[in-house]
Amino acid sequence: MAVWDDVVGQDRVTATLAAAARDADALVSAERAGQEPPPGERPELSADRSGASQMTHAWLFTGPPGSGRSTAARAFAAALQCVSPDRALGGGPGCGFCDGCHTALIGTHADVEIVRTDLLSIGVKETRDLVRRSSLSPSGGRWQVIVLEDADRLTEGAGNVLLKAVEEPAPRTVWLLCAPSVEDVLPTIRSRCRLLSLRTPPVDAVADVLVRRDGIEPEAAGRAARATQGHIGRARRLATDERARARRTAVLKLPLRVDDIGGCLKAAQELIDAAGEDAKQVAEEVDTKETEELRAALGAAAGTGGRLPRGTAGAMKELQDKQKRRSTRTQRDSLDLALVDLTGFYRDVLALQMGASVPLANDEVRDSVQRIATASTPERTLRRIEAVIACREALDRNVAPLLAVETMTVALRAG
């Protein structure tokens, strides 16, 4: 299975990346053979130059959530490290089976650094560590590859630190940045990257990859792909996690529960409580293990009640702050996911009201969709969609979650 097989519904992007990987392979092979690369095809090329080679040192992958930005970046990283003997016979890099491809895809390759965050932002300290890493030569692979999956979460200071490394990269270093849109990245950085825009994958393509790669039954795969409107990660979770399906079912009942102010406030509180429960679940799975590992590393006595050695309280406080930020991020992500499902519900309502010949994303609750569609007008449905979008924007601006959600549910009632 080639590394590109998991990049779903992005034929133009995979063609571009495959061509770049072939050029990158030729550059390194020529260098190792002691040959001088042709003019204009040296590894230390700038991002904005033109010429025959498709390879460059900095790439920016953009696209809506679920489009597969990180998957495409990882596939490209694997292709850059491919050591398949088939390349000598004319095969393209990215076989998916060799040691270079396999270790890059699973995240254990020594020269592929995959950076993701479960916090609200990526700060200056973490970015400086990445920049130091990028200045090193590959230890055993063909390129030093840094995949930054959440480039949109770089603080302004971190972005300025990254700029110098992207502007003047080491000869064999490649930066792969991922963000929802070009506007989420500093103009000075994006101007030095080659842009690849991914689209939302077709529903049928997502269902196919769930069946082929995850062994999910075709009917369940199709239902999950339709419900998430092509979001690969959410579709997989919905098809495999019973709790995710239960939470989504509860969210889809909300439009029928906002008939009065009491119902609005109760529904809002339940949404917040569900998001908090998700954060608590993550904390139970991760925080205790992290805390015990740090205590052991600091030399604390066994057990949670053991005394910490003198001078180590600061490290423990730093870990607790990190865990608190992760909990906030998890709660916001869970809440945002519920709001996306709610938007999909009203999208189906609008489709019925307008007589559109498109399949419903939430066909399993067609009766509820039909009931809301009959009792309101397209104008009111659009206002309700706008209320959900306004709630998401308020949460991005750090408005108190309960206040933002209560405002939204009251607006849903008013239409």
C-alpha positions as CSV (number, residue, x, y, z in Angstrom):
1,M,0.0,0.0,0.0
2,A,1.6,3.3,-1.1
3,V,1.8,6.1,1.4
4,W,-0.7,8.1,-0.7
5,D,-3.5,5.6,-0.3
6,D,-4.7,7.2,3.0
7,V,-4.8,10.7,1.5
8,V,-8.5,10.5,0.6
9,G,-10.1,12.4,-2.3
10,Q,-7.0,14.7,-3.0
11,D,-5.8,13.6,-6.4
12,R,-4.3,16.9,-7.3
13,V,-2.4,17.2,-4.0
14,T,-1.0,13.7,-4.1
15,A,0.2,14.2,-7.7
16,T,2.1,17.4,-6.7
17,L,3.6,15.7,-3.6
18,A,4.6,12.6,-5.6
19,A,6.4,14.7,-8.2
20,A,8.2,16.6,-5.4
21,A,9.2,13.4,-3.7
22,R,10.6,12.1,-7.0
23,D,12.7,15.2,-7.4
24,A,13.8,15.1,-3.8
25,D,14.9,11.5,-4.2
26,A,16.9,12.4,-7.3
27,L,18.6,15.3,-5.5
28,V,19.7,13.2,-2.6
29,S,20.7,10.2,-4.8
30,A,22.8,12.5,-7.0
31,E,24.5,14.0,-3.9
32,R,25.3,10.7,-2.4
33,A,26.7,9.5,-5.7
34,G,29.0,12.5,-5.7
35,Q,27.3,14.1,-8.7
36,E,26.6,17.8,-8.9
37,P,22.8,18.5,-9.2
38,P,21.8,20.5,-12.2
39,P,21.6,24.3,-11.7
40,G,18.3,25.3,-10.1
41,E,17.8,21.8,-8.5
42,R,19.9,22.0,-5.4
43,P,18.5,20.8,-2.1
44,E,18.8,24.3,-0.5
45,L,16.2,25.8,-2.8
46,S,14.0,28.7,-1.7
47,A,10.2,28.3,-1.5
48,D,9.3,30.8,-4.1
49,R,11.7,30.0,-6.9
50,S,10.6,28.6,-10.3
51,G,12.2,25.8,-12.2
52,A,12.0,22.2,-13.3
53,S,12.2,20.7,-9.8
54,Q,8.9,20.4,-7.8
55,M,10.8,20.1,-4.5
56,T,11.1,22.9,-2.0
57,H,12.0,23.2,1.6
58,A,8.8,24.6,3.2
59,W,5.2,23.5,2.5
60,L,1.9,24.8,3.9
61,F,-1.1,22.3,3.9
62,T,-4.4,24.0,4.3
63,G,-8.0,22.7,4.3
64,P,-11.1,22.4,6.4
65,P,-11.1,20.1,9.4
66,G,-11.2,16.5,8.4
67,S,-9.7,17.1,4.9
68,G,-6.6,15.2,5.8
69,R,-4.0,17.9,6.1
70,S,-1.9,16.0,8.6
71,T,-2.3,12.7,6.8
72,A,-1.0,14.3,3.6
73,A,2.0,15.9,5.4
74,R,2.9,12.5,7.0
75,A,2.6,10.7,3.7
76,F,4.9,13.2,2.1
77,A,7.4,12.9,5.0
78,A,7.3,9.1,4.5
79,A,7.9,9.5,0.8
80,L,10.9,11.7,1.4
81,Q,12.5,9.0,3.6
82,C,11.6,6.1,1.3
83,V,14.5,3.7,0.7
84,S,12.6,1.1,-1.5
85,P,14.9,-0.7,-4.0
86,D,12.1,-0.2,-6.5
87,R,13.2,3.4,-7.0
88,A,16.3,2.2,-8.9
89,L,13.9,0.5,-11.3
90,G,11.8,3.6,-12.0
91,G,9.4,3.3,-9.1
92,G,8.3,6.4,-7.3
93,P,9.3,7.0,-3.6
94,G,6.5,6.3,-1.1
95,C,6.1,2.5,-1.3
96,G,4.7,2.3,2.2
97,F,6.5,-0.9,3.0
98,C,10.2,-0.1,3.4
99,D,11.8,0.9,6.8
100,G,11.9,4.6,5.9
101,C,8.2,4.7,5.0
102,H,7.0,2.6,7.8
103,T,8.8,4.3,10.6
104,A,7.9,7.8,9.3
105,L,4.2,6.9,9.2
106,I,4.1,5.4,12.7
107,G,6.1,8.3,14.1
108,T,9.4,6.5,15.1
109,H,11.7,7.7,12.3
110,A,14.8,9.5,13.8
111,D,14.6,12.2,11.2
112,V,10.9,12.9,11.2
113,E,9.6,15.1,14.0
114,I,5.8,15.2,14.2
115,V,4.6,18.0,16.4
116,R,1.0,18.3,17.6
117,T,-0.4,19.9,20.7
118,D,-3.2,19.2,23.0
119,L,-2.9,22.7,24.5
120,L,-4.4,26.0,23.4
121,S,-1.2,27.3,21.8
122,I,2.4,26.5,20.8
123,G,4.8,28.9,22.6
124,V,8.3,30.3,22.0
125,K,10.1,27.7,24.1
126,E,8.7,24.7,22.1
127,T,9.4,26.5,18.8
128,R,13.0,27.2,19.7
129,D,13.5,23.5,20.4
130,L,12.1,22.8,16.9
131,V,14.4,25.3,15.3
132,R,17.4,23.8,17.0
133,R,16.3,20.4,15.7
134,S,15.8,21.7,12.2
135,S,19.5,22.9,12.0
136,L,20.8,19.3,12.4
137,S,21.7,17.1,9.5
138,P,19.7,13.9,9.0
139,S,21.1,11.3,11.3
140,G,20.3,8.4,9.0
141,G,17.5,9.3,6.7
142,R,17.5,11.3,3.5
143,W,16.0,14.5,4.9
144,Q,15.3,16.2,8.2
145,V,11.5,16.6,8.2
146,I,9.5,18.6,10.7
147,V,5.7,18.2,10.5
148,L,3.9,20.9,12.5
149,E,0.3,19.8,12.6
150,D,-1.1,22.8,14.4
151,A,0.7,25.7,12.8
152,D,-2.4,27.8,13.4
153,R,-1.7,27.6,17.2
154,L,1.7,29.3,17.1
155,T,1.7,32.4,19.2
156,E,3.0,35.6,17.5
157,G,6.3,35.2,19.3
158,A,6.6,31.6,18.3
159,G,5.8,32.5,14.7
160,N,8.6,35.0,14.6
161,V,11.0,32.4,16.0
162,L,9.9,30.0,13.3
163,L,10.3,32.6,10.5
164,K,14.1,32.6,10.5
165,A,14.3,28.8,10.2
166,V,11.8,28.8,7.3
167,E,13.5,31.7,5.7
168,E,17.0,30.3,5.9
169,P,16.7,26.5,6.3
170,A,19.4,24.0,6.6
171,P,20.3,22.3,3.3
172,R,18.5,19.0,4.0
173,T,15.6,20.2,6.2
174,V,12.0,20.3,5.1
175,W,9.2,22.1,7.0
176,L,5.6,20.8,6.6
177,L,3.1,23.1,8.2
178,C,-0.6,22.4,8.6
179,A,-3.4,24.9,9.2
180,P,-7.1,25.4,8.4
181,S,-6.4,28.3,6.1
182,V,-3.6,30.6,5.0
183,E,-5.0,33.4,7.1
184,D,-4.1,31.3,10.2
185,V,-0.4,31.6,9.5
186,L,1.7,34.7,9.7
187,P,2.0,36.3,6.2
188,T,5.8,36.3,6.4
189,I,5.8,32.5,7.0
190,R,3.2,31.6,4.4
191,S,4.9,33.7,1.7
192,R,8.0,31.4,2.1
193,C,6.0,28.2,1.8
194,R,4.5,26.3,-1.2
195,L,0.8,26.2,-0.6
196,L,-1.3,23.0,-1.0
197,S,-5.1,23.4,-0.5
198,L,-7.0,20.3,0.4
199,R,-10.8,20.0,0.0
200,T,-13.4,18.1,2.0
201,P,-13.2,14.5,0.8
202,P,-16.3,13.1,-0.9
203,V,-18.6,11.1,1.4
204,D,-18.2,7.9,-0.7
205,A,-14.4,8.1,-0.5
206,V,-14.5,8.5,3.3
207,A,-16.8,5.5,3.6
208,D,-14.5,3.4,1.3
209,V,-11.4,4.1,3.4
210,L,-13.3,3.2,6.6
211,V,-14.3,-0.1,5.1
212,R,-10.9,-0.8,3.5
213,R,-8.5,0.4,6.3
214,D,-10.6,0.0,9.5
215,G,-12.7,-3.0,8.6
216,I,-16.0,-1.2,9.4
217,E,-19.2,-2.6,7.9
218,P,-20.2,-0.7,4.7
219,E,-23.6,0.4,6.0
220,A,-22.1,1.8,9.2
221,A,-19.2,3.4,7.3
222,G,-21.6,5.1,4.9
223,R,-23.8,6.3,7.8
224,A,-20.8,7.8,9.7
225,A,-19.3,9.4,6.6
226,R,-22.7,11.1,5.8
227,A,-23.2,12.2,9.4
228,T,-19.8,13.9,9.5
229,Q,-20.0,15.3,5.9
230,G,-16.6,13.9,4.9
231,H,-14.6,14.5,8.1
232,I,-12.4,11.4,8.1
233,G,-11.3,11.4,11.8
234,R,-14.8,12.1,13.1
235,A,-16.3,9.5,10.8
236,R,-13.9,6.9,12.2
237,R,-14.6,7.8,15.8
238,L,-18.4,7.8,15.2
239,A,-18.3,4.4,13.5
240,T,-16.1,2.8,16.3
241,D,-17.0,4.6,19.5
242,E,-20.4,4.0,21.1
243,R,-20.0,7.0,23.5
244,A,-19.4,9.3,20.5
245,R,-22.7,8.1,18.9
246,A,-24.6,8.6,22.2
247,R,-23.3,12.1,22.6
248,R,-24.2,13.0,19.0
249,T,-27.7,11.6,19.5
250,A,-28.2,13.8,22.6
251,V,-27.0,16.9,20.6
252,L,-29.5,16.2,17.8
253,K,-32.3,16.2,20.3
254,L,-31.5,19.8,21.4
255,P,-33.5,21.6,18.7
256,L,-36.7,19.9,20.0
257,R,-36.0,21.0,23.6
258,V,-35.7,24.8,23.3
259,D,-39.5,25.5,23.4
260,D,-39.2,27.7,26.5
261,I,-36.5,29.5,28.4
262,G,-36.2,26.8,31.0
263,G,-35.5,24.2,28.3
264,C,-32.9,26.5,26.7
265,L,-31.0,26.9,29.9
266,K,-31.2,23.2,30.8
267,A,-30.0,22.2,27.3
268,A,-27.1,24.6,27.5
269,Q,-26.0,23.3,30.9
270,E,-26.2,19.7,29.6
271,L,-23.9,20.6,26.6
272,I,-21.4,22.1,29.0
273,D,-21.6,19.2,31.3
274,A,-21.0,16.7,28.5
275,A,-17.9,18.6,27.3
276,G,-16.6,18.7,30.9
277,E,-17.1,15.0,31.2
278,D,-15.0,14.5,28.1
279,A,-12.2,16.6,29.6
280,K,-12.5,14.6,32.8
281,Q,-12.2,11.3,31.0
282,V,-9.0,12.5,29.2
283,A,-7.6,13.7,32.5
284,E,-8.3,10.3,34.2
285,E,-6.5,8.5,31.3
286,V,-3.5,10.8,31.0
287,D,-3.0,13.1,34.0
288,T,-2.4,10.4,36.7
289,K,0.1,8.6,34.6
290,E,2.0,11.8,33.7
291,T,2.0,12.9,37.4
292,E,3.3,9.6,38.6
293,E,6.0,9.5,35.9
294,L,7.2,12.9,36.9
295,R,7.2,12.2,40.6
296,A,9.3,9.1,39.9
297,A,11.7,11.1,37.7
298,L,12.1,13.7,40.5
299,G,12.8,11.0,43.1
300,A,9.6,11.3,45.1
301,A,8.6,8.5,47.4
302,A,6.2,5.9,45.9
303,G,2.5,6.7,46.1
304,T,0.6,9.9,45.6
305,G,1.3,11.0,49.2
306,G,5.1,10.8,49.0
307,R,7.0,14.0,49.6
308,L,8.7,15.7,46.7
309,P,12.4,16.4,47.0
310,R,13.3,20.0,47.8
311,G,13.4,22.3,44.8
312,T,11.2,20.2,42.5
313,A,7.8,21.8,43.3
314,G,8.2,24.1,40.3
315,A,8.4,21.2,37.8
316,M,5.2,19.7,39.3
317,K,3.5,23.1,39.1
318,E,4.4,23.4,35.5
319,L,2.9,20.0,34.8
320,Q,-0.3,20.9,36.6
321,D,-0.6,24.1,34.5
322,K,-0.1,22.1,31.3
323,Q,-2.8,19.6,32.4
324,K,-5.2,22.4,33.2
325,R,-4.6,24.0,29.7
326,R,-5.1,20.6,28.1
327,S,-8.4,20.1,30.0
328,T,-9.6,23.5,28.7
329,R,-8.7,22.6,25.2
330,T,-10.4,19.2,25.4
331,Q,-13.6,20.8,26.7
332,R,-13.6,23.4,24.0
333,D,-13.0,20.8,21.3
334,S,-15.8,18.6,22.6
335,L,-18.2,21.6,22.7
336,D,-17.2,22.7,19.2
337,L,-17.8,19.2,17.9
338,A,-21.4,19.3,19.3
339,L,-21.9,22.7,17.7
340,V,-20.7,21.3,14.3
341,D,-23.3,18.5,14.7
342,L,-26.0,21.1,15.5
343,T,-25.1,23.1,12.4
344,G,-25.4,19.9,10.3
345,F,-28.9,19.4,11.7
346,Y,-30.1,22.8,10.7
347,R,-28.4,22.4,7.3
348,D,-30.7,19.3,6.8
349,V,-33.7,21.4,7.9
350,L,-32.8,24.1,5.4
351,A,-32.4,21.4,2.6
352,L,-35.9,20.1,3.2
353,Q,-37.4,23.6,3.4
354,M,-35.7,24.6,0.1
355,G,-36.6,21.3,-1.6
356,A,-32.9,20.6,-2.3
357,S,-32.1,17.2,-3.8
358,V,-29.2,16.5,-1.5
359,P,-29.0,13.5,0.9
360,L,-29.5,14.4,4.6
361,A,-26.5,14.2,6.8
362,N,-28.7,13.1,9.7
363,D,-31.1,10.8,8.0
364,E,-31.5,8.7,11.2
365,V,-33.4,11.7,12.7
366,R,-35.4,12.6,9.6
367,D,-38.6,12.9,11.6
368,S,-37.1,15.5,13.9
369,V,-35.6,17.4,10.9
370,Q,-39.0,17.3,9.1
371,R,-40.8,18.5,12.3
372,I,-38.5,21.6,12.6
373,A,-38.6,22.3,8.9
374,T,-42.4,22.3,8.8
375,A,-42.8,24.5,11.9
376,S,-40.4,27.2,10.7
377,T,-39.2,29.1,7.6
378,P,-35.9,29.1,5.7
379,E,-35.2,32.6,7.1
380,R,-35.5,31.4,10.7
381,T,-33.3,28.4,9.9
382,L,-30.6,30.6,8.6
383,R,-30.8,32.8,11.7
384,R,-30.4,29.6,13.8
385,I,-27.3,28.5,11.8
386,E,-25.9,32.0,12.3
387,A,-26.5,31.7,16.1
388,V,-24.5,28.4,16.2
389,I,-21.7,30.0,14.2
390,A,-21.7,33.0,16.5
391,C,-21.4,30.7,19.5
392,R,-18.3,29.0,18.0
393,E,-16.8,32.4,17.4
394,A,-17.5,33.5,20.9
395,L,-15.8,30.5,22.3
396,D,-12.8,31.3,20.2
397,R,-12.7,34.7,21.8
398,N,-12.6,33.0,25.3
399,V,-16.2,34.0,26.2
400,A,-17.4,31.9,29.2
401,P,-18.7,28.7,27.6
402,L,-22.0,28.5,29.6
403,L,-22.8,32.1,28.7
404,A,-22.0,31.6,25.0
405,V,-24.1,28.4,24.8
406,E,-27.1,29.8,26.7
407,T,-27.1,32.8,24.4
408,M,-27.1,30.4,21.4
409,T,-30.0,28.2,22.8
410,V,-32.1,31.3,23.5
411,A,-31.5,32.4,19.9
412,L,-32.4,29.0,18.6
413,R,-35.7,29.3,20.4
414,A,-36.4,32.7,18.9
415,G,-35.3,31.7,15.4
